[in-house]
Amino acid sequence: MDDIEFGTWLVEEAPKFITEKDKNGQSPWDKAYEIGPAWFINAVLIKDPTVFSSTPLVWIKACEKGHVSALQAFVDHNPGKFRDLCIKHKDSPLHHIKLHESLTEYEKFLKIEHMKDLINLQDSKGATPLHKAIRNGDLLLTESLLNMEKIIYDIEDDEKLSAMDLLAEECDESSEDKHTWDRMCKRFGLDPTINTTYFKSKTNLLDVRSSLFIVAALLATITFTAGFTLPGGFNQETGAALLGNKAIFLVFLISDALALFFSMMVLISLTWSMVYEASKSLVLIDRSMVLLRISLNCTLVAFVSGVYTVLAPMTLWAAILIVVIITALIGISLHKTLFYNVLEKLTPSPKKKVRSRKRDQTPAGKSGISDEKEQLLSDSGENSTKDPETGSHTTNEDLDAIV
């Protein structure tokens, strides 16, 4: 009999010693994850499945020692429940794993069932596996996680630091491994030192660029046309604007020119973003969003000043009302949270009605079944006989058919 056969036989014959602690406070079950015998873990889980839930974080040692086979033996016993235990205890193998062999080993590790579901899990301190990998200086694990499609870079831990903030520290000039981390970021088209306002590194730049192009081109067309169709018209003899001596008319001209300027700036930025590397393209597109918002507000100012110029001499109250409405629109559009809250008040989104369940407070006579069925159950209970071994009642009629 070899060691595996003997060990399996011992687990079968003396299961009570598996979780018994020695004088150092360790059991054979704990030691198994330090040494890494997957066959032993399989044998124990088959013999006594309760240890799976009673020691939910015993696999941490296996991760720290790099015993992937031992961890996989534990996970394979019940992959779904293992994922739920990780979520419940705010911990995962990705927070502890240490494999220094190659990038391929980490890629294989991430293929363990449900492991990809835990890539953004935050521990008790709010740190994700990406936070831990960067803090531990584990370049291979960091690269493996960055390569995951659903990885989220901007989750902040309890110290209000995101993974991108930590990467920026590693890529800093004072860092010893600056060039190594910097080269790794460039492979992914990342520049963690860049601080963007609207779009993150995982943004689909092609879709965003296309959308901004359309809006900016439309604004440029509107403002360009407005510049040649001035409010009040022209003097047929001299060609001068009839209302050119009014201050409000000058407001219209300046705001229209600014709107055209910023919309053209957006188009130029988006054009150059096509030929730059990913990180600089991201900056240009992000700044384009800022310029587009300014252009929109300038267009609104041009509209309201143009309308006031023409309408005020005839109907002052209407001109003032339009000014107030458009000014309010500009005000609430300055911040996304304010705009969202106002929009939610004006047009609230429909909420799903959640039925409350109060099982222990059900009034008498309202048990959730009809009176007719309750009477049938009562009648059948009177005609039932009690099983002396189980204590359960066996009816003469089929209760399933009744209910």
Backbone hydrogen bonds, N-H to C=O, Kabsch-Sander energy under -0.5 kcal/mol:
donor,donor_aa,acceptor,acceptor_aa,energy
6,F,2,D,-2.6
7,G,3,D,-2.8
8,T,4,I,-2.6
9,W,5,E,-2.2
10,L,6,F,-2.5
11,V,7,G,-2.2
12,E,8,T,-1.7
13,E,9,W,-2.2
14,A,10,L,-2.8
17,F,14,A,-1.2
18,I,15,P,-1.4
20,E,17,F,-0.6
22,D,26,Q,-2.1
25,G,22,D,-1.9
29,W,18,I,-1.8
31,K,27,S,-2.5
32,A,28,P,-1.8
33,Y,29,W,-0.6
33,Y,30,D,-0.9
34,E,30,D,-0.7
34,E,31,K,-0.8
35,I,31,K,-2.1
36,G,32,A,-3.3
38,A,36,G,-1.1
41,I,37,P,-1.5
42,N,38,A,-2.4
43,A,39,W,-2.2
44,V,40,F,-2.4
45,L,41,I,-2.3
46,I,42,N,-1.8
47,K,43,A,-2.1
48,D,44,V,-3.5
51,V,48,D,-1.6
52,F,49,P,-1.4
53,S,50,T,-0.7
54,S,50,T,-2.0
55,T,51,V,-1.6
58,V,55,T,-1.3
60,I,57,L,-1.5
61,K,58,V,-0.7
63,C,59,W,-1.7
64,E,60,I,-2.3
65,K,61,K,-2.1
66,G,62,A,-0.7
66,G,63,C,-0.6
67,H,62,A,-2.7
68,V,66,G,-1.6
71,L,67,H,-1.8
72,Q,68,V,-2.8
73,A,69,S,-1.9
74,F,70,A,-1.5
75,V,71,L,-2.6
76,D,72,Q,-3.0
77,H,73,A,-0.6
77,H,74,F,-0.6
78,N,74,F,-0.6
78,N,75,V,-1.1
82,F,78,N,-2.4
83,R,79,P,-2.1
84,D,80,G,-1.9
85,L,81,K,-2.4
86,C,82,F,-2.2
87,I,83,R,-2.1
88,K,84,D,-2.4
89,H,85,L,-2.5
90,K,86,C,-0.6
91,D,86,C,-2.0
95,H,92,S,-1.6
96,H,93,P,-1.4
97,I,93,P,-2.4
98,K,63,C,-1.5
106,Y,102,S,-1.0
107,E,103,L,-2.1
108,K,104,T,-2.3
109,F,105,E,-2.1
110,L,106,Y,-2.3
111,K,108,K,-1.0
112,I,109,F,-1.6
115,M,112,I,-2.3
117,D,114,H,-0.7
118,L,115,M,-1.5
119,I,116,K,-0.9
121,L,118,L,-1.3
123,D,127,A,-2.3
124,S,90,K,-0.6
126,G,123,D,-2.1
132,K,128,T,-2.2
133,A,129,P,-2.6
134,I,130,L,-2.0
135,R,131,H,-2.5
136,N,132,K,-2.4
137,G,134,I,-1.1
138,D,133,A,-2.5
139,L,137,G,-1.4
142,T,138,D,-2.1
143,E,139,L,-2.4
144,S,140,L,-2.1
145,L,141,L,-2.5
146,L,142,T,-2.5
147,N,143,E,-1.2
148,M,145,L,-1.6
151,I,148,M,-1.1
153,Y,151,I,-0.5
157,D,161,L,-2.0
158,D,125,K,-2.4
160,K,157,D,-2.1
163,A,153,Y,-1.2
163,A,155,I,-0.5
164,M,153,Y,-0.9
166,L,162,S,-1.7
167,L,163,A,-2.4
168,A,164,M,-2.1
169,E,165,D,-1.5
170,E,166,L,-1.9
171,C,167,L,-2.1
172,D,169,E,-0.9
175,S,172,D,-1.6
178,K,175,S,-1.1
181,W,177,D,-2.4
182,D,178,K,-2.8
183,R,179,H,-2.3
184,M,180,T,-1.7
185,C,181,W,-2.2
186,K,182,D,-2.0
187,R,183,R,-1.5
188,F,184,M,-0.8
188,F,185,C,-0.8
189,G,186,K,-1.1
190,L,185,C,-3.0
194,I,191,D,-2.1
196,T,194,I,-0.7
203,T,200,K,-2.0
205,L,203,T,-1.3
208,V,204,N,-2.0
209,R,205,L,-2.8
210,S,206,L,-2.0
211,S,207,D,-2.1
212,L,208,V,-2.6
213,F,209,R,-2.3
214,I,210,S,-1.8
215,V,211,S,-2.0
216,A,212,L,-2.8
217,A,213,F,-2.5
218,L,214,I,-2.1
219,L,215,V,-2.3
220,A,216,A,-2.5
221,T,217,A,-2.0
222,I,218,L,-2.3
223,T,219,L,-2.7
224,F,220,A,-2.1
225,T,221,T,-2.2
226,A,222,I,-2.4
227,G,223,T,-1.4
228,F,224,F,-0.5
228,F,225,T,-1.3
229,T,225,T,-0.6
229,T,226,A,-0.6
233,G,230,L,-1.6
235,N,240,A,-2.9
236,Q,234,F,-0.6
239,G,235,N,-2.7
242,L,233,G,-1.9
244,G,241,A,-1.3
246,K,243,L,-1.8
250,L,246,K,-1.4
251,V,247,A,-1.8
252,F,248,I,-1.7
253,L,249,F,-2.2
254,I,250,L,-2.6
255,S,251,V,-2.5
256,D,252,F,-2.3
257,A,253,L,-2.3
258,L,254,I,-2.5
259,A,255,S,-2.3
260,L,256,D,-2.2
261,F,257,A,-2.5
262,F,258,L,-2.8
263,S,259,A,-2.1
264,M,260,L,-2.1
265,M,261,F,-1.9
266,V,262,F,-2.0
267,L,263,S,-1.9
268,I,264,M,-2.4
269,S,265,M,-2.7
270,L,266,V,-2.7
271,T,267,L,-1.8
272,W,268,I,-2.3
273,S,269,S,-1.8
274,M,270,L,-0.5
274,M,271,T,-1.1
275,V,272,W,-1.4
276,Y,272,W,-0.7
281,S,277,E,-2.7
282,L,278,A,-2.2
283,V,279,S,-1.5
284,L,280,K,-2.3
285,I,281,S,-2.5
286,D,282,L,-2.5
287,R,283,V,-2.7
288,S,284,L,-1.7
289,M,285,I,-1.3
290,V,286,D,-1.2
291,L,287,R,-2.5
292,L,288,S,-2.4
293,R,289,M,-1.8
294,I,290,V,-1.7
295,S,291,L,-2.4
296,L,292,L,-2.3
297,N,293,R,-2.0
298,C,294,I,-2.5
299,T,295,S,-2.2
300,L,296,L,-1.9
301,V,297,N,-2.2
302,A,298,C,-2.5
303,F,299,T,-2.3
304,V,300,L,-2.6
305,S,301,V,-2.4
306,G,302,A,-2.1
307,V,303,F,-2.5
308,Y,304,V,-2.2
309,T,305,S,-2.1
310,V,306,G,-1.6
311,L,307,V,-3.0
312,A,308,Y,-2.2
314,M,311,L,-1.1
315,T,311,L,-3.1
319,A,315,T,-1.7
320,I,316,L,-2.6
321,L,317,W,-2.2
322,I,318,A,-2.2
323,V,319,A,-2.0
324,V,320,I,-2.4
325,I,321,L,-2.4
326,I,322,I,-2.5
327,T,323,V,-2.5
328,A,324,V,-2.3
329,L,325,I,-2.0
330,I,326,I,-2.4
331,G,327,T,-2.3
332,I,328,A,-2.5
333,S,329,L,-1.3
334,L,331,G,-1.0
339,F,335,H,-2.6
340,Y,336,K,-2.5
341,N,337,T,-2.6
342,V,338,L,-2.4
343,L,339,F,-2.5
344,E,340,Y,-2.5
345,K,341,N,-1.6
346,L,342,V,-2.4
347,T,343,L,-3.0
354,V,352,K,-0.6
355,R,353,K,-0.6
356,S,354,V,-0.5
358,K,356,S,-0.6
359,R,357,R,-0.5
361,Q,358,K,-0.9
362,T,359,R,-0.8
366,K,363,P,-2.0
374,E,370,S,-2.4
375,Q,371,D,-2.4
376,L,372,E,-2.1
377,L,373,K,-2.5
378,S,374,E,-2.2
379,D,375,Q,-2.8
380,S,376,L,-2.5
381,G,377,L,-1.8
382,E,378,S,-1.5
383,N,379,D,-1.2
384,S,381,G,-0.9
385,T,394,T,-2.5
387,D,392,S,-3.2
391,G,387,D,-2.5
394,T,385,T,-3.2
395,T,393,H,-0.5
399,L,397,E,-0.9
402,I,398,D,-1.3
403,V,399,L,-2.6
